[in-house]
Amino acid sequence: MPSVLITGTNRGIGLEFARQYSAAGWQVIATARETSAELAALEVGVETLDLRDLDAVASLAASIEHPLDLLIANAGTMLPETGETAADGNAWAEMMVVNCIAPYVLAKALLGRVADARGKLIAISSGMGSIAESSGGYAPYRTSKAALNMAWHSLAIEAKPLGAVAATIDPGWVKTRMGGPNALIPAEQSVGEMRALIERVGADQSGGFLKRDGSPHPW
């Protein structure tokens, strides 16, 4: 039975990943800061994990004693929206931990287990993290996702000689609490298409920033 660890599974994209992989017969380790009723209803293993606690993030790998086929670093936050005040700046620093630093620390801690399975390390990024993006606003979120893309590119270089693949994926504008009601696609569609991409992504795309159809995203 293949195994996957997914962060941020109490709602939205992470919950849908947990639901779909569980239905497909995978062993799912689902992490969340708080367990929602929807997550509790799934037949998955649930681990409490707050990505702001880097000690907890780094130590999580010690509880996994078997090869891990897939890591999906999904958890993230969009707040603050601006960096205009000292309070915004402090929240921005916390966002960098949640959206970039903690996922990388977790991936490094799990790299040996993923390499044992010759598996994959996937981070959920955003088109807003592309420096080629022409719209403005949301500077904190944009910088956190651009940093995640760079961290994962470096991770891919470290993972390559171990036989593991690492890539970031833009899920599109998805109808979740974060994406809002005006978003273009439901979580079921986005996750289904990302799962198909994850299944086929190989060493030739390792280190890439990909749209969910597998085409390269401009950095």
Secondary structure as GFF3:
##gff-version 3
##sequence-region A 1 219
A	DSSP	beta_strand	3	6	.	.	.	ID=ss1
A	DSSP	alpha_helix	12	23	.	.	.	ID=ss2
A	DSSP	beta_strand	27	32	.	.	.	ID=ss3
A	DSSP	alpha_helix	37	40	.	.	.	ID=ss4
A	DSSP	beta_strand	45	48	.	.	.	ID=ss5
A	DSSP	alpha_helix	54	59	.	.	.	ID=ss6
A	DSSP	three_ten_helix	60	63	.	.	.	ID=ss7
A	DSSP	beta_strand	70	73	.	.	.	ID=ss8
A	DSSP	alpha_helix	86	96	.	.	.	ID=ss9
A	DSSP	pi_helix	97	101	.	.	.	ID=ss10
A	DSSP	alpha_helix	102	116	.	.	.	ID=ss11
A	DSSP	beta_strand	120	124	.	.	.	ID=ss12
A	DSSP	three_ten_helix	127	129	.	.	.	ID=ss13
A	DSSP	alpha_helix	139	159	.	.	.	ID=ss14
A	DSSP	three_ten_helix	160	162	.	.	.	ID=ss15
A	DSSP	beta_strand	165	170	.	.	.	ID=ss16
A	DSSP	beta_strand	174	175	.	.	.	ID=ss17
A	DSSP	beta_strand	185	186	.	.	.	ID=ss18
A	DSSP	alpha_helix	187	200	.	.	.	ID=ss19
A	DSSP	three_ten_helix	203	205	.	.	.	ID=ss20
A	DSSP	beta_strand	209	211	.	.	.	ID=ss21
###
